[in-house]
């Protein structure tokens, strides 16, 4: 019998005696079976920010067993089982682990990178408290690659967040990203695959290590969706992009009929479709095709019109803004000292920074021409997020990891701060990173809040993120699927 329970028993016994009743034996009988939630891990004494929108709860214990939350109780109401791991969180703040819903392990562009790039991205995400992520294709992003990754994670060979996947993204030949950002030899290799593939089949770039399918007809697009559904993917990603403008704006736009066919086929398999867009006309095509959300904010102003915005809100249209992507194109070249941020350098090495410098990405002179463009784009996406948020459109945290200087895990904290700058309250920014992410992939039974039955993915902070969102960086510990993460072992790898 625990001290706390004894005290509770004494209190109730006293109440019975004072009332003159003779029910003492019954009361003592009740006292002999104290409530003991099942637990193999207990986070004790924290202020819990559960992300449902309820006020924070001080002095709270979170009980966890077999990777799931079993009870949330005022501290001391129940004692943990003797063999449970106790995580002392007195004075700390516990929120759900973060989600990054726009991740690529890399974009398949030439350049230096470790042999285990995918594993490194996963380790770093987890290190910084990202416990769920959505992969949107590109390197190691095919259905088969994602399934292989799940198997390796299941066997404990790879550590990382819970991985949600779309499989490869669907795009038209002649457009983004292959015909915009890829160098000619890769583009030629892709074209050779297209040439060797019947028109009504998706031309999968899997032999190039890329989760990208080039589709020329609605029939080919439907087949691609079927392959992803059969492989257990969680959503479908399409690329609806006539630019990006620095690569010319004359690339073909995915026809609305093809988008509709993809949405229709996906719905038959209970999957949602999310689109890469960057301009209003692409967003309008995606909306006309019936997609459930976009994975970039639109970087042209003025946008959205009130009508379009209201329509987006009515449709529960999820918008992953990727503000940190746009910001990354300017922030470090304008002020390279930001690369010295100790929180960043807990994982990112001198060699990596040097590689960006060698590639000319930190040379303000060389980048002078593109800086005004990216500054305008960043202002535009920031303004769009503010507008969409005002209109009630759900905003979801995503960073576009895989792009240069979008640092896995670290950028999720940058994105939180950008969202607050864009007009969300700290709680709303936290919800963008948690419950809104779970809603986006329709998995709210599993994650997104601190509630009984959910996956025990927890971020424990030394300071209150509701008082200042930058406190999300004050990480004391990370718990993923009910296990305390050994952050030191992940650091710098
Ligand atoms: Zn992306």
Boltz pocket constraint, residues with backbone or C-beta under 6 A from the ligand:
constraints:
  - pocket:
      binder: B
      contacts: [[A, 102], [A, 104], [A, 136], [A, 400], [A, 401]]
      max_distance: 6.0
